[in-house]
Amino acid sequence: MKRFFCILLLVSFATVVTLAQDYDEQSRSIYNAAETDYAIGRIDQARQQLTDHLREFKGTTMLQSVYRLLALCAMAQDDSRQAENYAMLLLKANPYFTTTATDPQRFCDLVERIKAGSTATITTASSRAESLSEVPVPTTLITQDMIRTSGARNLQELLAAYVPGMNIVDCNDDVNIAMRGIYSNGQEKMLILLNGHRLNSYATNIAAPDFSISLEKIRQVEVLRGPASSLYGSVALTAVVNIITTQGTEVDGIQLRAGGGNYGQVRADALFGKRYFDLDIMGWASIYRADGESYFVPMDTRLYMLNDGNSTVGATGEKPTCDLGLTLKWKQLQFMYDYHFAQTVSPLTAGYSCSPYERNEYITHNGMKPSFATGMHHADLSYSPTLGRLDLKGSLTYDSGDMTQYQVLNDGPMASMGEVFLIPSELAGKHGLSRYLNLQEHTLGAQLKGDLAYMDNVTHQGTATVGIEASYFKLTDMSYMNGYQFNKNQPVDFMSVVGKGHENSYNAFAQLKHRWGPLIVNAGLRFDYKQRFDRTHIKELSPRLALIYLQPRWNMKLSYSKAFIDAPYLYRKTNIMVDLLDTISVTSHLEPESLHSLQLTLSATNWAKGLSLELNAYYNMARNLIFADVLAHQNTGHIDIVGAELAAAYTQPRYSAQLNVSWQHVTKASIFEKTYDYSFNIPKLTANAVLAWKPWKRLSLHTHLAYSGSQTAYYINLGYTGAVRVILESLRQATEDNDWESVAWWEESLKMVEKKMISETHINPRLLIQLGADYKIGSHVTLGLNIHNLLNHKYYQSGMGTSLIRQQGLWFMAYAGLRL
């Protein structure tokens, strides 16, 4: 099968390049004839000629003229919906397009309204440009203006501010976020894309929404809320976040920005963009570092803290976070390269002990003190020719990553807990215990996709999409060592051998979108086949079906979708290593996690002047969720959630307001065979309001109000964890001895102890206030100030694999921007 897919991809890609032809002269003749027909009032003939040959027009200048004329034809026939679609395609082909005095006033108003953001298109949901009203699932579009007015410092804060159902959770080692109550140790449940290219690691499934994803380069962020495996496969479990970068034509020069803050924050961003005929160039560079906020943490035996001391939150470590990238677009050929690196200092020690530690006492590895660091390279080369009514896209991708987990276990000895953390007995009684893990991964991928517009007339529009994908992942190196006495190490050599491996994936998908009058049917199906490192196979079908009813000022959507995420490669390898290092048998075969979602969405666009609303109700069923038992991982959770989301936007020339409210109720949930009626670390009610005001031309003010209701945090009680290991060993011995009476007794004891492993604590509601201001000096200089947690509210947050961690207090940053 592997050879078949590789040969098919190579042959298909070669065919795409061979069949690409230039129809410039014929296309110019067709356009001239249509323009003549329009001028003498033969609107139907003009429109029919252009739509029949639409896929044959090439080049920015030609496409701009064609879309303009089609929009004018639709307007002449009072077809406002199609006029708007063609005008949006016109601005997509040339964002700098300006109307002339000869254009009808209605057309001029339409173009200006689209430029102002009243109407927008996205490509993430169906792989083709479509308006928000036609998207098959509830979708949040975050524009460049919304990014500026949010005051968000990174992608995590931006998503939490605007996307209903998204909540900030903590994971101690990295920046994390949850969607509708589902999350992991790191951000591995939602797919994050950059211009459609996957950013999630293939070894860990993680793509942290941290400072390594610069916000300055972003034109818009498209967020699909809900399962999306029917198009994107694994990882697209709870949401898809597609980051669309600014084009060179939109930057048209150089933009610089730099700033500093009260906790050692230093940030610098640079953009360069130009368009030379058909070549669009866009480059970006961003760096960020912070010393972090330090505070005293008293010992808390309820959370199994082993000592008190100072902790630091928000620190980046020795190496600054950075984001470097380049996009080149020449006609149908596109190239993108991106490198981003992030280093995060953990506030507390690892593994549920979560105690303060003296970071500077520990030895330096690879230029870093204890921290979590990830560096990722991404490259994408694609070619998108058009053959008549068929749009093709072939792409080749390369990804490589270097991940380091350098975790402190405890400053003091852990003789009584050494077995829990798999510390060799000769080291458990020593001070300054740590562990160091480094992974290096490489992935090659290829995709071929075709979109066929099989019907396009006044009453029917239909598009069929099919595609195939193949990828090869390899973990080329893994190193692991135990640290003791702060500056000594004991390598575990066999980890390097056990950790290495490779996996292959072959996937195929199909999608059909058909519109008949006001009704749209959008259906998709994807098949994923994966050969794991241990020769086991994963076969997953991911369906999606949506019915959309469109009206001029409102629409209604009913959708069902199913998604999955394969257990991370690192989890499965870790279970093998735990099994080899310990006397307890742990399975390495983890099942994929899955999510079924039913959603009903009612949207109103421009319901009143400047006001848009969306109300969404959903029912989610998640199965085989993976939870960590300190080191090993198990498919031991499921959760059923019903929820409602409200999003509202009110926009006027001098002020705007964005509001979202989310409510969710857990009908049933279980972890380690214990049932609950609530989500851990996720409040039932959350609300965000982002308000912007322009009191005069040069001054802009904005504020973000973020409310989170009360929630319950959980953590693993390490004392009971040790008892579980003793019971498991006794159970194994009794099974080998065929002592079934003892087996039954130990099994009951195990259930009782596992239920007591999870301890709970209450987190109070909170309201956080962020403020910001921008002041323009002339047309080239901007000064600004952003203040986070204005009232210096002291609050705590938890997540999976960590206990309560105090969050950042009053932080502010001043900056200056220059446009050349």
N, C-alpha and C positions, 0 to 999 in steps of 0.2 A: 504493500500500500504506500509506503514512503516513496519508493521509486516512481510509482504511478503519479502521485501528487507533484513530485518535483518535475517530472517530464511534462505533465500537463501545464504547470505554471510557466516553464520555460517556453514551450510551444505557444501558449496563449500570449505571453508577453511579446514574443517575436512577431506574432501575427498582428498585435496591436500596432507595433512600430511600422510594419510593412504596409498595412492597410491605410495608414494616415495619409491623406491627400490634401492638396491645396485647391480649393474651389474659388479663388479670389475673383477671377474675371467673370465667371458664371454668377457668383453671388452678387457682384456689383450690378450686373445687368438686371437680375431679379429685383434688387432693391430700387433701382431707377424706375423700373416699370411700376412697382407698387407706389412709389412716391408720386408718379404721374397720375395714377388712378385716384389717390387720395386728394390731389389738388383739384381734380375735376368732379369730386363728389362720389366716386365709385368706391365707397368705403368697404363694402363687403369683398370686392375683388382685391383691393389692396391688402386687407387683413388676411384673406385666404392665401394669397401668394406668399406673404411673409411667414405665416404659421406652417405652411406646407414645407418650406425650405429652411425653417428656423435653425435646425441643427447643422446646416451647411455654412452658416456665416461664421467667420473667424476674425480674430484681431479685435483689439479694444475699440478702435475707431469705428469699425463696421458694426460691431455689436451695439455700441452706444447709439448709432443712428437707427438701427433696426428696432431696438427697444423703445426709443423715443417715438418713432412712427407708429408702432403697435399701441403704445399708450394713447396717442392722439386718436387713433382709429377707435379704440375701445371707448374713449371719452365721447367721441362723436355719436356712438351708438348707445350712450348712457349705461355702459357696462362698467360701473365704478370699481367693482372688485378686480376685474382683469386689468383695468387701467392702473390700479394701485400696484398689482403684481409686476407689471411691466416696468413701471417707474422704479420699483425697488431693484429690479434686475439691472436697470440702467445705472443706478447709483452704485450698485455692486461692481459693474464693469468699470465705472469711472466715478470715484467718490468726489472728484473735483468738478463734476458737471454743473454748469450754471445755465439757467434759462436765458432766452433773449427776448427782445421787445416784440418779435414776431410770434412768439408762442402764446397760445390762449391763456388767459388769466387763471382759469381753472387748473390748467396743467402746471403753471408756476406755483400756485398755492399747494398743489399736491406734492411737488418736489420739495418745497420748503418744509412742509409738515413731516415728510419722511426724514429729511436731514435733521430736523429737531428731535427726532426719536419717537414721534407719535406712532410710527409704524416701523416694524423691524422684521427681519427674516432670520431664521436659524437653519442650520444644516445638520445638527446633531441627531435629531429624532428619526429622520428618514433618509439620511445621506444626500438629500437634495434640498435646495433652498425652498423654504415655505414659510408662510406667515404663522404667527403664534396661534391664530384661530384654527389652523389646519393641523397643528401638531397633535399626534394621537394620544399623548400622555400629558399630565400637568407639567408645565415647564416654567422655569424662572429665567428671565433674561436680565442680566446685569450689564448695563451700558457703562461707557467710559465716564459719563457725568455722574452716574450713581456710585462708581468707585471713588471718585473725588469727594463727593459729599458724605460718604460713609465714614471717612476718617480711619478706615481699616488699615492696619499695619501689615497684614499678611493675608493670604488666601483664607485661612481659617476664620478670621474675624469678618472677612467680607461675606463668606457663605453664611455664617451665623446671623449676620445682620439682615440679609435679604431672602434667604431660602426658608420657607416654612418647613418645619419638621427637623431642621438641623440644629444640633446642640453641641456646645463645646464640652468635651470630656478630657480627662487627664490620663496620661499613660506613663508619667515620670521620665521616660527616656526620650520622648519626642512630642511633636505637636499632633493633636488628635481631634477628631470630630465624629459625631454620631448622626445617623439619619433614621428618624422614626424609631428610636430605641435600640438599634442594632449597631454594635461596634465591636472592636477587638483590642488587643494590646497596642496596636498601632493602626493607622488609617489604612485598612486593607479591604474594606467592604464596598467602597465605591470606586469607580473607575475615573481617573483623572487623565484628561487628554490635553495635548498641546497641538493645536491645529489638526486635530484628529489623530495624533500619534500618542500611543500609550506611554505614560510616565511611570506607572506602577512597576515596581521591581518584579521580575519573574521568579526570584528566589523567595521573597517574603510577601509578595502582593502589596507591599506598602508604597504609597506615594503621599508623603506628609505635606499638608497644606501650610508650609512654613515660609520663612523669609527667603528660601532658595527659589521660590517662584515669584519673581518680581511683578508687582502690580502696574508698574509704569509702562510696560510694553503692551498691555492688554487693551484691545478695542472693545471686546465684550466677552462675557462668560455665559455660556448656555448650560443650564442645569436641568436634566431630565429627572424628575422626582418619581422614583419607583424602579422596579426591575427592568433591565434593558439588555438582557443576554440574547434576545432574538436578533439583535444586530451586532452586538459587541462581544458576546460570549462570556467567558469567565471573568470574574472580578466586578462586573456591572451588576452587583447584587441589589443594592439599595438605591443607587443613583449613578448618573454619569455627569461629570463636570468637564465640559469642553472649553478650553481657554483659547480664544481667537486673538492672535496678535495683531497689532496695528500694521497697516501697510505703509510702505515707503512713501507713497503718494500723500498719505495723511500727515506724516511727520514733515516731509519736505524741508529737510535741513538737519540741524542738530538741536537736541533738547538736553539740558543738563539740570540736575537737581542734587542738592546736598544738604544735610542737616545733622543736628546733634541733640542729645537729650540729657535728662537728669540722672540716669543710671548708666552712664558711659555709652549710650547709644551713638553710633556713628553710621550714617547711611549716605551712599552716593549712587546716583543713577545717571546713565547716559543712553540716549537714543540717537541713531542716525538713520535717516530714510530719504531715498530719492527714487525718482522714476525717470529712466532714460528710454524713451520710445516704448518698446514692449518689455523692457527689463525693469522690474521693481525690486529694489534692494532695501532691506530692513535689518538693522543690527542693534543689539542691546547689550548693556553691561550693568550689573548692579552688585554692590557689596553692602554688607550689614554686619555689625558686631555690637555687643552689649556686655557690660560687666555684670549686670543683673542686680536684683534687689535682695539684700541679706536681712535675715531676721532670726530671732532665737526660737528654737523649737523645744518645749519642755517634754520630758519623757512621759509617754502615755502607755501604760501596760495594757489598756484595752485594745490598742492597735499593735501590740506586740513590739513596741519600740524598745530597743536594747539600751539606749542612752539618750541624753539630751545634747544640745549643741546648736551651732549656727547652720542655717541652710540658705541657699541662694536660688532664686527663681528668675527665669528669663535670661540667663547667661548663655553666651554662644561659644565660649571656649577660646583656645589659642588661635585657631584658624578662622578667619571671617567667613560668613556665609556669602555665597556668590551665585550669580546667574548670568551666563554668557550665551549669546545666541545670534544666529544669522538666518535669514530667509531670502531666497532668490527665486523670482518668478519670471520666466521668459516664455511668453505665449502659453503653450500647454505643459511646459516643463517646470517643475517646482523642486526646490531643494531646501531642506531645513536641517540645521544643526543646533543642538542645545546642550550645554553643560551646566549642571547646577550642583552645588555642594552645600551641606548644612552640618553644623556641629552643635549639639545641644547638651548642656550640662544638666545632669539629673539633680533635682533638689534633694532627694533622699536616696538611701541605699536601695538595692534591688530585692526582688523576691518577697514581697509582702512584709518584710521586716521594716522597711521604710523608716529608717532612722537617720539622723544627721551624721555627717562624716567630714573628716578633714581632707579635702581634695588635694591640697598642695603637698601632702605627705607622700603621695603615691608616685611611683616611677612613671616616666614618660614613655609611651609606646607610639612610634611613628609620628613623633612631634606633638602628641596629645596626652593630656591628663585624662582621668576617667570622664567619659562622655559617650554620647551616641552620635556617630558621624556617618554620612552617606554622600558619596559622590557618584553622579550618573551622567553618562554620555548618551545622547540620542541623535540619530541621523536618519533622514527620510528622503528618498528620491522618488518622485512620482511623475508620471506622464499621463495626460488626460486628453486624448484626441476625441473628436466627434465625427461619426460616420453616419450621415443622414440623421435619422431620429434616435440613433444610439450614441449615448455618452459612455465612454470607456475610461477606466482609470486603472493603471498598473503601478504598483509601488514596491520598493525594496526598502527594508528597514534594518538598522543595526543599533543595538543597545548594549552597553556595558556598565557595570556598577561595581563599586568598592564600598562595602559596608563594614563598620567597626562598632562592636558593642563592648565597651570597656566599663564594667560595672563593679562598684564597690559592694561587697556583701556585708562587711562590718569592720569598724576600726578595731574592735576588740576581738577576743577569741570566741568561737562558736562551737565549743566542744560538744555541747548537748544538742546542737542543731546541725552538726556537720553532715549527717546522713541525709537530712532533708535537702541540702544544697549540693549533694554529691561531692563534698569536700573530702579528700583523703584523710584518714584518721590522723596521720602524722602531721597534717597541717591545721586541722580544725582547732587545735588548742593554741594556735599562734595569733598574734595581732596582725592588723592590716590585711584582711582577706579580700581578694578580688578575683574576677575572672575576665578573660580577654578573648573575644571571638572576632575573627576577620573573615569575610567572604568576598570572593571575586567572581562575578558572573558575566556571561556573554550570551547574546541572543541574536539570531538572524531570522528575518521574517520576510514573507512575500505575500502580496494580495493582488487579485485581479477582480474587478467589479464592473458590471455593466448596468446602465439605466436606459431602458427603452420606453420612450413616450409612444405607446401604441395607439393612443387616441387623444386628440386635442381639438375640440370644437366648442361651440357656445354652450351646449348642454352636457357634454361628456369630456372629462379629462382623465386619462389613465396612464400610470407609470408602473412598470415591472422592473424589479432590481434583483440581480443574482450575483453571487460572489463566492470565491474560494480563497482560503488562506492556508498558509503553512508556516510553521516556526520551529526553530531548533534552539533549545536552551542548554547551556552547559555551565556547571559550577566548576571552574578551573582550579580553584584553590580554597582551602579552608584551614585556618589555624586556630588552635585553642590552647589556652594555658591558664593554670591556677596561679594566683598571686598571693604572697604571704609576706609578713614583716614589712609591708609597704613597698619594698623595692626589690623583692626577690620573686622569681617565677619558676614554675614547674610545668614545662610543656607536656601536653597530652598528645603524643605523636600520632597515635592511631586515628585520631579525629580527622586528620588531613586525608587519610585514605578512605575512611568511611564517608566523609562529607562530600567528596567529589562525585559527580554523576551528570547525566544528561537526560533530557526528556524531549519528545517530539509531539507536536500538535498539528492536526489537519482538520479544517473546519469548512463548512459550506452553509450559505444562508440564502434565503429568497424573501422578497417582500413585494406586496402588491398594494397599490394605492389607486383607488378609482372614485371619481366624483361624478355624481348624477344629480344635477340640480343642487339643492341644499344639503344633500346627504353624501358623506364620504365614508368609504370602507377602507380601513388600513389594516392589513394582516401581514404577519411575518413569522418565519420559522427558521431556526438555525440548528444545525447538528455539529456538535463538538466531539472530536475523538482525540484522546490523549494517551500516549504511551508513557507511563511513569518509569522512573529509574529502576524500580524493582520488577519490571515487566508486567505489572498489572495494567489494566486499561480502564479509562474513564470514557463513557459514552453518555452524552447528555443531549436531550432535545429541549429547546427553549422556544415556546410559542408566544405569539402576541396577537390580539384581536381588538380593534377599536372601531366604534361607530361614532361618527361626528355629525351633528346637525348644525348647519350654519345659517345664521340670519345676519342682516347688515350690522346690527349693533350688539348681538349676543350669539353665543354658541354653547352647545352642550356636548359632552363627550362621555362615553361609557367604554371602559377598557379593562381587559384582563391581560396579565403578563406573568411569565414565570422566568426566574433567573437562577443561576447557580454560581458558586465560586469553589474551585478546587482547593483542598487543604494546601496551604503553602508548602513548598518544597522543604523549607527550613524546619517546619513543624514535624514533617514526616521523618526527616533525618534526625532531628533532636530526639524523637521517641526511640529510634534505634540506638542512639548513643546512651540514652538513659538506661535502656535495657542492658547494654554491654557493661556499663559502669556500675550497675546496681544489681541487687539480687531479685528485684521485683520485675516481673514480666510485663512489658508495655507493648501494645500493638503499634506497629508503624503504619497500618492500613487505616487511614482516616477517610471517611466518606466526604464527598463534596457537600457543602452547605447549600440550602435552597430557600427560595422565597417566592411565594405565590401572592399576587396582589390584585384586588378588584377595586377600581376607582371610578367615581362619578364626579365630573367636573362641570360647573356652570360658570361661564365667563361673560363679562359685559365690557365692551370696548367703547370708551367715550360715552358712557351711559348718561352722564351730564357733562357739560363742557370741561374737559380736562380730567375727568374721573373715570377710572377703569377698576373693575372688581373681578375677583376670582374666588369661588368657593369650591373646595374639593373635599370629598369624603372618601375614605379608603378602609379596606379591611386587608390586613397582611397576615400571612401564615408562614413563619420561618421554621425550618426543620434542620436537624443535625448540626446545630450551632456548636462551634468548637470553643471550649473553655480550658484554661490551663490549671493543672494541679501543681502549682509552683514551677515545675520544670517540664513534665510531660503534658501532652494535650489529648483531649478526648472529645468525641462527638457526644456531648452530654446535655445539650440544651435545646429548647424550642420555645417559641413565643408567638402568641396570637394577639394582634393589636387592632383595635378599631379607632379611627381618628378623624378629625376634621381640621381643615386649614383654610384660613381667610387671608387673602392678599389684596391690598388696595393701593392705588397710586393716584395722586392728585397733582397735576402739573399746570402751573401758570408761568407767564414770562419771568416774574420776579421771585417766585417761591414754589416749592414743591414739597410733597409729603409722601413717604413710602411706609406702609404699615403691613405687618403680617402677624397673625395670631395662630397658634397651633395648640390643639388639644388632643390628647390621646388617652386611651383606656386599655389596659391589658386585661383581656378576658381569661387568658391562661398562660402561665409561663413556668418553666422548670429549669433548674440547674442542679446537676448531681442528684437527680431524682427527687428533689425537693420542689414543691410547687409554690407559686406566688401569684398575686393579682396586681403586680406593679412592676415597672422596669427599674433596674438599679441605675442610679446616677442620672436618670432622665426624669425631669419634672412632668407632671400631667399638663401643665399650662405654661406656655412661653409666649412672649410678645416682643416685637421690635418696632420702633418708629424712628425713621431717619428723616429729619426735617432740614430743609435748606431755604435760605432767605438771602436776597440780594438787595440790601437797603439802598445802595447806590452803585453806580456802574462799575467801580473798581473794587468794591468790597463784597466778599461772599462769606456768609456765616452758615455753619451747619452743626447739627447735634444728633446724637444717636442715643436713644433710650432703650435699654435692654432689660427686660424683666424675665426672671425664671422663678417658677413656683417652688414649693418645698419638694424635696426628693429624698430618697433613701440610698445611702451608700453601703456597699458591702466589701468585705475583705476576707481572705482565708486566714483562719486561726492556725498558726504554725504548730502550736502544741498538739492540736488534733491531727495535723498532717503526719506528724511522727507516729501517732497511734495508728493511723490508717496503714502506714507502711508495715508496722509490726503485725497487724491483723492480716494484711495481704500475704505476708510471708507464712504465717501460721495456716492460712487458708490453702496456700499452695502445698504445704507439707502434708496437711490432712488429706488433700485430694490425691497426692502421690501414694499415701498409705491406705487409700480406700476407706478412710474413717468417715463415713457419710453422716454420722450423727454430729461429729465435730465440724464437718463442713457446713451443715445447716446452721449450727450455733455461730460459727465465725461469719457466715453471710449475714445473719441478723445483726450481729455486732457491727459489721461494716456499714450497714444501712443506718444504724443509729448514730455512729460516729461521723459519717459523711454529712448527715443533716446538721450536726453541730459544728462542722468545719466552717460554715459560712456565718459570719457575724455581721450585724447591721448597725448603722448609726444614722441619725437624722441630720439633714442639711436644711437650713432655714431658707425662706424665699429671699430674693435679692433684686435690687434695682440698681443698675449701673448707668452712669451718665458720662458720655463723651462729648467734648466740645471742640470746635475747630474754626479757623478763620483763614481766608486767603485775601491778599491785597496785591493788586497789579500796579506796577509802576511802568507806565508806558505800555508798549506792546511786546516787550521782550523780557521783562523782569517780574517775578512773582515772589512775594514773601508770605510765609504761612506759619501757623502754630496749631498743633493738635494735642489735646489733653485727654487722657484716658483715665477712667475711674476718678472723676472729678472730686467726689466726696471722700476719696481714699477709703472706700468700704473694704473692710477685712472679711474675706470669705474663703471658703474651702471648696474644693472639687475633687472627685475621685473618678476612677475608671476601672477597666479590667486589669488586674495584676498589680494594683497599687491601693494604698489606703488614702486617707484624706491628705491633700496637699494644699497648702495655702497659696492663693493666686496673687497676681501682681496688684499692687496698690496704685497710688497716684503716679503715673508716668506722663511725661510730656516731651515733645520734640518740636524744635523750631527748624525751619528750612528755608532755603532760597532756591528759586528756579530761574534758568536763563534759556531763552530760545534764540538760536542763531540762524 
